[in-house]
Amino acid sequence: MITVLEVIKKTADFLASKGVDASRLNAETLVGHALNLTRMKLYLQFERKLTEEELEIIRPLVRRRSQREPLQYILGHVDFSGLKIKVDKRALIPRPETEFLIEKIKDKLSSKSPLRILDLGTGSGAIALALAKCFSEANVTAIDASQDALALTSENIQSLGFSDRVKPLFSTWYDAVRPTSDFDLIISNPPYLTLLEVNQAMPEVNKHEPLSALIADDNGLKDIKIIISQAKKYLAPHGIVALETGENQHEAIKAIASSCGFTQFSSEKDLASKDRYVFISI
C-alpha cells in the first residue's frame, strides 16, 4: 500500500512532466480535495496508507489536471472577496486582478454607496455577488449573453443567499436593459484579448476556458467600445463606469470615452503594476 506522502510525490512529478506549474502545490491540493482534508490535516497524515477506494478518487482528478484543466474547475469553486464561488467550464475563473477591482470600487465609493449596479458579462456572478456583499443596500443586475454562464450565476446567487438583491438577466450587453439612466455603477470585465494573445496563453486558458469571454475583435476593443458608447443612457448622474482591461489599451479607451462625451477618466494599475482598470464618468 502507498502512503499519502508517496502519492503526493508521485503526483507532483507526474504533473511537472506535463508542464504544470507549482506541481507540488497542485498535488497537495488535489489529494487533499479527494480525501476531504485541509492541507494542514493532510500534512499530519503523510504516513497514512491509502486504500484502493481512495486512490480511485484521486486518479481521475490528477488525470484532469495533467490535461491542463484548471485546478479551480477540478475543485469546483474559488474564493473571491470572501465568497465561495462555484466555477466550471461555463464561465471564466474569477481572478485576483478582478478581486482587486472590487477593492478599488469599495475605496472609490466608500462615501456614497451605490444603490443600483449593472454588471455586464457577469460570468460566474463573482463581481455582482462581491459588490452585493460590499454594499448591503445595493441591488445588482447581473447580465450575460451566455445562457450557460447565466445558469451558473443563478446557482451562485441561490447558494450564497443573494436572490433578493442580485438578479440575473439574459442580454447581449445592454439589449435587454431598460434605459432608465439610474445605475450608480456600471462595471464589467469584458472580453479584451486578441486571438493571438489567447493562442499564446497557457493551455489552462486557451484549451479550457470559454473563448467568447476572452476574445474581442478590433484589437480587443470591440466590446469595450459597445459598453462605453451606450453607458450614458443607463448611468445615473455622478455614476461611474468601471472596467477591467488589457494593459496596453488605456490610451485607446480614453479616446473612446472622450468621443462619447465622458470628461473624467482615470487609469489604475493591478497588483503587478500593469495598467488594468479604467474608471469613467461624465
Summary of the structure (lengths in Angstrom):
residues: 282
radius of gyration: 20.9
end to end distance: 67.5
largest distance: 69.7
contacts: 927
relative contact order: 0.10
helix: 44%
strand: 20%
